[in-house]
Amino acid sequence: SSTGESYDLSFKILLTGDAGVGKSSLLVRFVSAAWEDTAPTIGVDFMIKLLTVGGKRLKLTIWDTAGQERFRAMKSSYYRGAQGIIFVYDVTRRETLTNLSDFWANEVELYATNQDCVKILVGNKVDLDSERAVSREEGMELAKELGCSFIECSAKTRVNVDQCFEELALKIMEVP
Ligand code: GDP
């Protein structure tokens, strides 16, 4: 259409993982390219991004599930119909990785009832290399366990941010 808002496919994507790993930073960075060090106060529910991947015009509605009470109360409606899940951990905090396998993966299993739901594991904050507590290999290992793809990125420097979302979108398009 002339509004420039036409698209071929529309996908619902959810970001999940511990508080502070950079979920809202990744979202804001991907959608607006702005870096705000005040990310915790943004508190967005979702953002929409139109982009072209693999020759298709996509509308991505990306939910930041955060840890708010509001989210817990409405968990099943947030997860319902999600085609893609982005598991996020912080490479400088080991517990954010273990909480993915101990807690968040179960949440997704329980509530993301769409059988074809595609997942990606994202290790964020690679710019803090001197503080790194989780190796790339450990991340790859968990991705294998969870049956998903893997990428390391930095919401701060924007390294691999687009790739996280584009890789997931490509995988969703491969679902028969
Ligand atoms: P969320 O709770 O998972 O949504 O995490 P936020 O997006 O609120 O980020 C938590 C904190 O980590 C904020 O102070 C961000 O500025 C910071 N942060 C997020 N991503 C990165 C990153 O890639 N590198 C660095 N150095 N800090 C980051």
Boltz pocket constraint, residues with backbone or C-beta under 6 A from the ligand:
constraints:
  - pocket:
      binder: B
      contacts: [[A, 17], [A, 18], [A, 19], [A, 20], [A, 21], [A, 22], [A, 23], [A, 24], [A, 25], [A, 26], [A, 36], [A, 37], [A, 38], [A, 39], [A, 40], [A, 66], [A, 124], [A, 125], [A, 126], [A, 127], [A, 128], [A, 153], [A, 154], [A, 155], [A, 156], [A, 157]]
      max_distance: 6.0
